């Protein structure tokens, strides 16, 4: 479910999961719950103010960890 929600599945796998969610009430309920949790977390994170120096440190760290 996590990979599906994060859009990390191959297109064929995502199709299979989507088709399953259309026929399985238990999994559809779990999907709805997990999707709502993600939306809530994302909404709360948008309200967090990050100091500019911390943001710069994170960006420098990420750029060092990214392969060329």
Helices and strands as residue ranges (DSSP letters): H 2-5, H 11-23, H 25-46, H 52-65
